[in-house]
């Protein structure tokens, strides 16, 4: 039980003293970067999906 208590005490100490938390401006900037990257990757996947769909429709039309 002593090890568990020590673990929680050290974890709390690390969170309070050793971790550097971002400022509000840094947090907003990081959030915007993640949002833009997510939208960009989503758009790329959507275009790839449309291209694959069109390609497969063309190939299927050759055999119908």
VMD Tcl script that draws the C-alpha trace (Angstrom):
set ca {
  {0.00 0.00 0.00}
  {2.96 2.26 0.65}
  {4.03 2.00 -3.01}
  {0.60 3.10 -4.21}
  {0.61 6.12 -1.90}
  {4.12 7.05 -3.02}
  {3.09 6.71 -6.66}
  {0.18 9.13 -6.24}
  {2.27 11.60 -4.26}
  {5.00 11.61 -6.89}
  {2.47 11.89 -9.71}
  {0.85 14.90 -8.06}
  {4.24 16.50 -7.44}
  {5.20 16.01 -11.08}
  {1.94 17.56 -12.31}
  {2.27 20.57 -10.03}
  {6.00 21.27 -10.16}
  {7.56 19.71 -13.26}
  {4.93 20.03 -15.97}
  {4.88 23.25 -17.95}
  {1.32 24.05 -18.91}
  {0.68 26.05 -22.09}
  {-0.62 29.58 -21.94}
  {-4.08 30.37 -23.25}
  {-2.61 31.80 -26.47}
  {-0.45 28.72 -27.03}
  {-3.44 26.48 -26.42}
  {-5.55 28.40 -28.94}
  {-2.75 28.28 -31.52}
  {-2.28 24.54 -31.07}
  {-6.02 23.98 -31.33}
  {-6.18 25.93 -34.60}
  {-3.26 23.94 -36.02}
  {-4.97 20.67 -35.15}
  {-8.28 21.89 -36.58}
  {-6.71 23.01 -39.88}
  {-4.71 19.79 -40.18}
  {-7.84 17.73 -39.52}
  {-9.82 19.61 -42.17}
  {-6.97 19.28 -44.66}
  {-6.58 15.55 -44.13}
  {-10.37 15.12 -44.31}
  {-10.44 16.96 -47.65}
  {-7.59 14.82 -49.02}
  {-9.33 11.59 -47.99}
  {-12.61 12.85 -49.50}
  {-10.90 13.61 -52.84}
  {-9.20 10.21 -52.81}
  {-12.56 8.56 -52.10}
  {-14.21 10.40 -55.00}
  {-11.36 9.43 -57.32}
  {-11.58 5.78 -56.30}
  {-15.35 5.81 -56.67}
  {-15.13 7.32 -60.16}
  {-12.39 4.89 -61.17}
  {-14.33 1.88 -59.98}
  {-17.52 3.08 -61.68}
  {-15.56 3.39 -64.92}
  {-14.06 -0.09 -64.55}
  {-17.47 -1.61 -63.72}
  {-19.02 0.11 -66.72}
  {-16.50 -1.63 -68.99}
  {-17.77 -5.05 -67.92}
  {-21.51 -4.33 -67.91}
}
mol new
graphics top color blue
foreach p $ca { graphics top sphere $p radius 0.5 }
foreach p [lrange $ca 0 end-1] q [lrange $ca 1 end] { graphics top cylinder $p $q radius 0.2 }
display resetview
